[in-house]
């Protein structure tokens, strides 16, 4: 008996010693990676801007998803994680039932449509036939306007129709072709919340599923399940950069322009190239201009494209053709300057067929400190702090002047003032409930700046 007790006591002491060296965590740590790999990322934010700022600070390939978590008030929280990790928890459909992809504005994206009509108000409408006609028409237009060949076999067709409403999502899977951004697709200028494949709206039971008349089938892989392939195909902003990728534009303003212009000197724009004046990062634009304005040559930025998955800015350069691969300027082919915001480096590629065949890419060079994201974030935070101090000073000097919080009704003032939503955007959001921004009124009862997610929050947010 004493021996058994001594053995038991020794076992307890060993366990106690182990937990002293490696204490149990009091917070949830989602992890798909192996112990020797970097930890997984799974962060929740109650503001969309916070989520995107966090994405920009990450070296990993992470993305923003919106989660509906409370019936009736339209509130959403924002999750930042990788596609693979999100799918790991999402595929079982036990939790994460009402999810949306947040399509970043200014990011290259696929062509997509959100189609719906009220069935009782349109008793003679054949939705299935109308969708087939729309696909046929769009494919014809793509061929006529851009020389792009496609058919219904290149369109992922998702359905969430009910007895009351016909509802379809179409996502075009064009080979080596994408659109410059949401504006050129004709949807919206803000960050669009687009419901995910297999998700339903909160309070509804009908999820987006593949339609019976869908003709798109992803390439089969031994390493990736068909369901995961469909999920990746359904993501509008899941567009990767490649040298062969064509970026299509469809800006009504460019039809009114009489000539072609370009950036030809630092800080000076001469007309607008195809309606594109500057990227979301003007400091980076100026740095790129400094690279192509030297040795008596005044190069310019013909246009830019932004690839959200890689946090990559791709600049097409005009009037400057120096190529590091051949050690001189090309006679007719233009070059590209690529800025990797994640790794804070830039490098050069070009459109020359020989350089492309060699898969040429110049050495990587570090971005200057004043262009780094951390520096830009610091400037933004200082500006926000100064602005807040000025507001408080004005309120002190004018105690009878109504504050923004007293002027707003419904959604909190933070939602309007922090995100700069004007009346037109606000009207657009109220007209379409699916597009309503999350109400910014203390949804989370924890500090969003912490690195980990408490178990209580996970349970509260994700359980039905």
C-alpha positions as CSV (number, residue, x, y, z in Angstrom):
1,X,0.0,0.0,0.0
2,X,2.8,2.4,0.9
3,X,4.6,1.6,-2.3
4,X,1.5,2.4,-4.3
5,X,1.0,5.6,-2.5
6,X,4.7,6.6,-3.0
7,X,4.5,5.8,-6.7
8,X,1.3,7.9,-7.0
9,X,2.8,10.7,-5.1
10,X,5.9,10.7,-7.3
11,X,3.7,10.7,-10.4
12,X,1.8,13.8,-9.1
13,X,5.1,15.6,-8.2
14,X,6.4,14.9,-11.7
15,X,3.2,16.3,-13.3
16,X,3.3,19.3,-11.1
17,X,6.9,19.9,-12.0
18,X,6.0,19.6,-15.7
19,X,3.2,22.1,-15.5
20,X,5.4,24.5,-13.6
21,X,7.8,24.4,-16.5
22,X,5.1,24.5,-19.1
23,X,1.9,26.0,-17.6
24,X,-1.5,25.5,-19.2
25,X,-2.6,28.4,-21.3
26,X,-5.7,30.2,-20.1
27,X,-6.7,31.2,-23.6
28,X,-7.6,29.4,-26.8
29,X,-4.7,28.8,-29.2
30,X,-5.9,27.5,-32.5
31,X,-3.1,25.6,-34.2
32,X,-2.9,23.5,-37.3
33,X,0.8,23.8,-37.8
34,X,3.4,21.4,-36.4
35,X,5.4,22.3,-33.3
36,X,8.4,23.3,-35.3
37,X,6.4,25.6,-37.6
38,X,5.2,29.2,-36.9
39,X,2.0,29.4,-34.8
40,X,-1.4,29.7,-36.5
41,X,-3.2,33.0,-36.8
42,X,-6.8,33.4,-35.6
43,X,-7.7,36.9,-34.6
44,X,-11.1,38.5,-34.0
45,X,-11.8,42.3,-34.3
46,X,-15.0,44.3,-33.8
47,X,-14.0,46.8,-36.5
48,X,-13.2,46.0,-40.1
49,X,-10.4,48.7,-40.3
50,X,-8.6,47.0,-37.3
51,X,-8.8,43.7,-39.1
52,X,-7.2,45.0,-42.3
53,X,-4.5,46.9,-40.4
54,X,-3.6,43.6,-38.7
55,X,-3.5,41.8,-42.0
56,X,-1.0,44.5,-43.3
57,X,1.2,43.8,-40.3
58,X,1.4,40.1,-40.9
59,X,4.0,38.3,-42.9
60,X,1.7,35.3,-43.3
61,X,-0.9,34.9,-46.1
62,X,-4.0,35.9,-44.1
63,X,-7.4,37.2,-45.1
64,X,-10.4,38.9,-43.6
65,X,-13.7,37.2,-43.0
66,X,-16.9,38.7,-41.5
67,X,-19.0,36.6,-39.1
68,X,-22.6,37.3,-38.2
69,X,-23.2,36.5,-34.6
70,X,-26.5,38.1,-33.4
71,X,-29.9,38.0,-34.9
72,X,-31.7,41.3,-35.7
73,X,-29.0,43.9,-35.3
74,X,-26.8,43.2,-38.3
75,X,-23.7,43.1,-36.2
76,X,-20.6,41.4,-37.5
77,X,-17.2,40.7,-36.2
78,X,-14.1,40.2,-38.3
79,X,-11.8,37.2,-38.3
80,X,-8.3,37.2,-39.7
81,X,-6.8,33.8,-40.6
82,X,-5.5,31.8,-43.5
83,X,-7.7,30.0,-46.1
84,X,-6.4,26.6,-44.9
85,X,-7.1,27.2,-41.2
86,X,-10.5,28.8,-41.9
87,X,-11.5,25.8,-44.0
88,X,-10.3,23.4,-41.3
89,X,-12.9,24.8,-38.8
90,X,-15.5,25.7,-41.4
91,X,-15.9,22.4,-43.3
92,X,-17.6,20.5,-40.5
93,X,-20.4,23.1,-40.5
94,X,-20.9,22.8,-36.8
95,X,-19.9,26.4,-36.1
96,X,-19.1,29.4,-38.3
97,X,-22.4,29.1,-40.0
98,X,-22.9,32.7,-41.2
99,X,-19.7,33.8,-42.8
100,X,-18.7,36.3,-45.5
101,X,-15.6,37.0,-47.5
102,X,-14.5,40.6,-47.2
103,X,-13.4,41.7,-50.7
104,X,-10.8,44.4,-50.2
105,X,-11.4,47.6,-52.2
106,X,-8.6,48.3,-54.7
107,X,-7.6,44.6,-54.8
108,X,-7.6,42.6,-58.0
109,X,-10.6,40.3,-58.1
110,X,-12.7,37.8,-60.1
111,X,-15.8,38.8,-62.1
112,X,-18.8,38.0,-59.9
113,X,-22.6,38.6,-59.8
114,X,-25.1,38.6,-56.9
115,X,-28.5,37.9,-58.6
116,X,-31.9,37.9,-56.9
117,X,-35.6,38.7,-57.4
118,X,-38.8,38.3,-55.4
119,X,-40.7,35.3,-56.7
120,X,-44.3,36.3,-55.7
121,X,-43.8,39.7,-57.5
122,X,-42.5,37.9,-60.6
123,X,-44.7,34.8,-61.1
124,X,-43.7,34.3,-64.7
125,X,-40.0,34.7,-64.2
126,X,-37.8,31.6,-65.0
127,X,-34.7,32.3,-62.9
128,X,-32.8,29.3,-64.1
129,X,-33.2,30.3,-67.8
130,X,-32.4,34.0,-67.0
131,X,-29.1,33.0,-65.4
132,X,-28.2,30.9,-68.4
133,X,-28.9,33.8,-70.7
134,X,-26.9,36.2,-68.5
135,X,-23.9,33.8,-68.5
136,X,-24.1,33.5,-72.3
137,X,-24.4,37.3,-72.7
138,X,-21.4,38.0,-70.4
139,X,-19.2,35.4,-72.1
140,X,-20.0,37.0,-75.5
141,X,-19.2,40.5,-74.1
142,X,-15.9,39.2,-72.7
143,X,-15.0,37.8,-76.1
144,X,-16.0,41.0,-78.0
145,X,-14.5,43.5,-75.6
146,X,-11.4,41.7,-74.3
147,X,-10.8,38.7,-76.5
148,X,-11.4,36.4,-73.5
149,X,-12.9,33.0,-74.3
150,X,-15.2,31.5,-71.7
151,X,-18.4,29.6,-71.2
152,X,-20.8,28.3,-68.6
153,X,-18.1,25.7,-67.7
154,X,-16.0,28.6,-66.3
155,X,-18.7,29.9,-64.0
156,X,-19.2,28.6,-60.4
157,X,-23.0,28.7,-60.0
158,X,-24.2,28.9,-56.3
159,X,-27.8,29.0,-55.2
160,X,-29.6,29.9,-51.9
161,X,-33.2,30.4,-53.3
162,X,-36.3,30.1,-51.1
163,X,-40.0,30.1,-51.8
164,X,-40.0,33.9,-51.5
165,X,-36.7,34.8,-53.2
166,X,-34.6,33.6,-56.1
167,X,-30.9,34.0,-55.2
168,X,-27.8,33.1,-57.1
169,X,-24.1,33.9,-56.9
170,X,-22.0,33.6,-60.1
171,X,-18.1,33.6,-59.8
172,X,-16.3,33.5,-63.1
173,X,-13.1,31.3,-63.1
174,X,-11.3,33.0,-66.0
175,X,-7.9,31.4,-66.9
176,X,-5.1,34.0,-66.3
177,X,-7.7,36.8,-66.4
178,X,-9.0,39.0,-63.6
179,X,-10.4,42.5,-63.0
180,X,-8.5,45.4,-61.6
181,X,-10.8,45.8,-58.6
182,X,-14.4,46.0,-57.4
183,X,-15.0,49.3,-59.2
184,X,-14.1,47.8,-62.6
185,X,-16.3,44.8,-61.9
186,X,-19.2,47.4,-61.4
187,X,-20.1,46.4,-57.8
188,X,-19.0,48.6,-55.1
189,X,-16.2,50.8,-54.1
190,X,-16.0,49.8,-50.4
191,X,-14.9,46.5,-48.9
192,X,-17.7,44.2,-50.0
193,X,-19.0,41.4,-47.7
194,X,-19.9,38.5,-50.0
195,X,-21.5,35.5,-48.4
196,X,-19.4,32.3,-48.4
197,X,-20.1,29.0,-50.1
198,X,-22.1,26.8,-47.7
199,X,-23.0,29.8,-45.4
200,X,-26.5,31.1,-44.7
201,X,-27.6,34.5,-43.5
202,X,-28.2,34.6,-39.8
203,X,-31.7,33.6,-38.9
204,X,-32.1,31.7,-42.2
205,X,-31.7,28.0,-42.9
206,X,-30.8,28.1,-46.6
207,X,-27.1,28.1,-47.4
208,X,-25.3,28.8,-50.6
209,X,-24.8,25.5,-52.4
210,X,-23.8,24.4,-55.8
211,X,-26.7,24.5,-58.2
212,X,-27.9,21.4,-60.1
213,X,-27.2,23.3,-63.4
214,X,-23.7,24.3,-62.4
215,X,-21.2,23.3,-65.1
216,X,-17.9,24.3,-63.4
217,X,-15.7,21.6,-61.9
218,X,-12.4,22.5,-60.3
219,X,-9.2,20.6,-61.3
220,X,-9.0,17.4,-59.2
221,X,-6.0,16.9,-56.9
222,X,-4.9,14.0,-54.7
223,X,-3.7,16.5,-52.0
224,X,-6.8,18.8,-51.9
225,X,-10.4,17.7,-51.5
226,X,-13.0,18.7,-54.1
227,X,-14.9,20.7,-51.5
228,X,-11.9,22.7,-50.6
229,X,-11.3,23.4,-54.3
230,X,-14.8,24.6,-54.6
231,X,-14.3,26.8,-51.6
232,X,-11.2,28.4,-53.0
233,X,-12.9,28.9,-56.3
234,X,-15.7,30.7,-54.7
235,X,-13.4,33.3,-53.1
236,X,-13.6,36.4,-55.2
237,X,-10.4,38.0,-54.0
238,X,-8.4,34.7,-54.3
239,X,-6.4,35.9,-57.3
240,X,-2.6,35.2,-57.4
241,X,-0.1,37.3,-59.3
242,X,1.6,35.7,-62.3
243,X,3.5,37.2,-65.3
244,X,0.8,35.8,-67.7
245,X,-2.2,37.3,-65.7
246,X,-4.2,39.8,-67.7
247,X,-5.9,42.6,-65.7
248,X,-9.1,43.8,-67.3
249,X,-10.6,47.2,-66.7
250,X,-14.1,48.6,-67.3
251,X,-14.2,52.2,-66.1
252,X,-16.9,54.4,-67.7
253,X,-14.8,57.5,-67.2
254,X,-12.0,56.2,-69.5
255,X,-14.5,56.3,-72.4
256,X,-14.7,60.1,-72.0
257,X,-11.0,60.6,-72.1
258,X,-9.5,61.9,-75.3
259,X,-5.9,61.1,-74.8
260,X,-3.5,58.9,-72.8
261,X,-1.6,60.3,-69.9
262,X,0.8,59.1,-67.3
263,X,2.8,59.9,-64.2
264,X,5.9,61.5,-65.6
265,X,7.5,63.1,-62.6
266,X,7.4,62.7,-58.8
267,X,4.2,64.1,-57.4
268,X,2.9,65.4,-60.7
269,X,0.1,63.7,-62.7
270,X,-0.4,64.5,-66.4
271,X,-4.0,63.4,-67.0
272,X,-5.0,60.0,-65.8
273,X,-4.0,56.7,-67.4
274,X,-7.2,54.7,-68.0
275,X,-8.7,56.4,-65.0
276,X,-6.0,55.1,-62.6
277,X,-4.1,57.9,-60.8
278,X,-2.6,56.4,-57.6
279,X,-2.5,53.2,-55.6
280,X,-3.8,52.9,-52.0
281,X,-0.2,53.7,-51.0
282,X,0.9,57.1,-52.4
283,X,4.2,57.0,-50.4
284,X,5.1,53.8,-52.3
285,X,4.0,55.4,-55.6
286,X,6.4,58.3,-55.0
287,X,9.2,55.9,-54.2
288,X,8.6,53.9,-57.4
289,X,8.6,57.2,-59.4
290,X,12.0,58.0,-57.8
291,X,13.4,54.8,-59.2
292,X,12.4,55.6,-62.8
293,X,13.3,59.3,-62.8
294,X,17.1,59.3,-63.0
295,X,20.0,59.6,-65.4
296,X,18.1,62.2,-67.4
297,X,15.2,59.8,-68.0
298,X,11.7,60.8,-66.8
299,X,9.8,57.5,-66.5
300,X,6.3,57.2,-65.2
301,X,3.7,54.8,-63.8
302,X,1.4,53.6,-66.6
303,X,-0.8,51.8,-64.1
304,X,-0.8,49.7,-60.9
305,X,-2.5,46.6,-59.7
306,X,-2.8,45.3,-56.2
307,X,-2.9,41.6,-55.3
308,X,-4.3,41.3,-51.8
309,X,-3.3,37.6,-51.1
310,X,0.4,38.5,-51.6
311,X,0.2,42.1,-50.4
312,X,1.8,42.9,-53.7
313,X,1.8,46.1,-55.7
314,X,2.6,45.7,-59.4
315,X,3.5,48.8,-61.3
316,X,3.6,48.9,-65.1
317,X,6.3,51.5,-66.0
318,X,6.4,53.8,-69.1
319,X,9.2,55.7,-70.7
320,X,11.8,53.8,-68.6
321,X,13.0,50.4,-69.9
322,X,16.2,49.7,-68.0
323,X,16.3,45.9,-67.3
324,X,18.8,44.4,-64.9
325,X,18.7,41.1,-66.8
326,X,20.3,42.5,-69.9
327,X,22.2,45.4,-68.3
328,X,20.6,48.0,-70.6
329,X,17.2,49.4,-71.6
330,X,14.9,47.3,-73.8
331,X,14.2,48.8,-77.2
332,X,10.5,48.4,-77.1
333,X,9.3,46.3,-74.2
334,X,8.4,47.9,-70.9
335,X,9.4,46.8,-67.4
336,X,7.5,46.3,-64.1
337,X,8.4,47.3,-60.6
338,X,7.0,45.0,-57.9
339,X,6.7,46.1,-54.3
340,X,6.3,43.3,-51.8
341,X,4.6,45.0,-48.8
342,X,4.8,41.9,-46.6
343,X,8.5,41.5,-46.9
344,X,9.2,45.2,-47.4
345,X,11.3,44.7,-50.6
346,X,11.0,45.7,-54.2
347,X,12.3,44.0,-57.4
348,X,12.0,44.4,-61.2
349,X,10.5,42.1,-63.9
350,X,9.7,43.0,-67.5
351,X,7.3,42.2,-70.4
352,X,10.1,41.2,-72.8
353,X,9.4,37.7,-74.2
354,X,13.0,36.6,-73.6
355,X,13.1,37.8,-70.0
356,X,9.7,36.1,-69.4
357,X,11.0,32.8,-70.9
358,X,13.9,32.9,-68.5
359,X,11.5,33.7,-65.7
360,X,13.7,36.7,-64.9
361,X,13.4,38.5,-61.5
362,X,15.9,40.9,-60.3
363,X,17.5,40.9,-56.9
364,X,15.3,42.1,-54.0
365,X,16.1,45.5,-52.6
366,X,14.8,46.7,-49.2
367,X,12.2,49.5,-49.1
368,X,13.3,52.7,-47.5
369,X,12.1,53.2,-43.9
370,X,9.7,55.9,-44.7
371,X,7.8,53.5,-47.0
372,X,7.6,50.6,-44.6
373,X,4.1,49.6,-43.3
374,X,5.1,50.0,-39.7
375,X,6.2,53.6,-40.4
376,X,3.0,54.4,-42.3
377,X,0.9,52.8,-39.4
378,X,2.8,55.0,-36.9
379,X,2.1,58.1,-38.9
380,X,-1.6,57.1,-39.2
381,X,-1.9,56.5,-35.5
382,X,-0.2,59.9,-34.7
383,X,-2.6,61.6,-37.1
384,X,-5.6,59.9,-35.5
385,X,-4.4,60.9,-32.0
386,X,-3.9,64.5,-33.1
387,X,-7.3,64.6,-34.6
388,X,-8.9,63.2,-31.5
389,X,-7.0,65.7,-29.3
390,X,-8.3,68.5,-31.6
391,X,-11.9,67.2,-31.3
392,X,-11.7,67.1,-27.5
393,X,-10.2,70.6,-27.5
394,X,-13.1,71.9,-29.7
395,X,-15.6,70.3,-27.4
396,X,-14.0,71.9,-24.4
397,X,-14.1,75.3,-26.0
398,X,-17.6,74.8,-27.3
399,X,-19.4,72.9,-24.6
400,X,-22.8,73.5,-26.1
401,X,-21.9,72.2,-29.6
402,X,-23.3,68.7,-30.2
403,X,-20.7,65.9,-30.4
404,X,-20.8,63.3,-33.2
405,X,-22.1,60.7,-30.7
406,X,-25.1,62.9,-30.0
407,X,-25.8,63.5,-33.7
408,X,-25.9,59.9,-34.7
409,X,-28.9,57.5,-34.3
410,X,-29.1,53.8,-34.7
411,X,-25.5,52.7,-35.4
412,X,-22.9,54.2,-33.2
413,X,-21.0,57.4,-34.1
414,X,-17.7,55.4,-34.4
415,X,-19.1,53.5,-37.4
416,X,-19.8,56.7,-39.3
417,X,-16.9,58.9,-38.3
418,X,-14.1,56.4,-38.1
419,X,-14.9,54.8,-41.5
420,X,-15.8,58.1,-43.2
421,X,-19.0,56.8,-44.7
422,X,-20.9,59.6,-46.4
423,X,-24.7,59.9,-46.9
424,X,-24.6,58.1,-50.3
425,X,-22.7,55.1,-48.8
426,X,-25.0,55.0,-45.8
427,X,-28.1,55.0,-48.0
428,X,-26.6,52.2,-50.1
429,X,-25.9,50.1,-47.0
430,X,-29.4,50.5,-45.7
431,X,-31.0,49.6,-49.0
432,X,-29.2,46.2,-49.0
433,X,-29.1,44.4,-45.6
434,X,-26.3,42.0,-46.8
435,X,-24.0,45.0,-47.4
436,X,-24.6,46.7,-44.0
437,X,-21.4,47.4,-42.2
438,X,-21.1,46.0,-38.7
439,X,-22.6,48.4,-36.1
440,X,-19.6,49.6,-34.1
441,X,-21.2,49.5,-30.6
442,X,-19.0,47.5,-28.2
443,X,-19.8,44.1,-29.7
444,X,-16.8,42.5,-28.0
445,X,-16.3,42.7,-24.2
446,X,-12.6,42.0,-24.4
447,X,-9.6,44.0,-25.4
448,X,-9.2,43.6,-29.2
449,X,-5.5,44.4,-29.0
450,X,-4.6,41.2,-27.2
451,X,-2.9,38.4,-29.1
452,X,-5.1,35.6,-28.0
453,X,-8.8,34.7,-27.9
454,X,-10.4,33.7,-24.6
455,X,-12.4,30.5,-24.6
456,X,-15.4,32.3,-23.3
457,X,-15.5,34.5,-26.4
458,X,-15.2,31.6,-28.8
459,X,-18.1,29.9,-27.1
460,X,-20.2,33.0,-27.1
461,X,-19.6,33.9,-30.7
462,X,-19.7,30.6,-32.4
463,X,-22.4,28.5,-30.6
464,X,-25.9,28.5,-31.9
